[in-house]
Amino acid sequence: MSNNQKSGKSQADKFKAAARRAECDTDEAAFEAKLKKLAETKPEPKGAGEKA
């Protein structure tokens, strides 16, 4: 029997519970605003993070 069957919770339910414990924002507008901010961030030039 897997852990999922023992607890009776789906993986999605466990994820939601963990997000609540971490006090994640559940507001969709806030999520979209944060996503837009990330999407606007310019990536580092290729090779900038590599060691020579």
C-alpha angles and dihedrals in degrees: 000000000000125000089251092060093046096053096038091223126119121230088253091055091050090049092050091049091050091049090052091050089051088050093237118180111258095188109115093209091054090049092051091049092052091045091051090051090052092046091053093053110106115232121240115265113269111274095017093114097041125100118235 
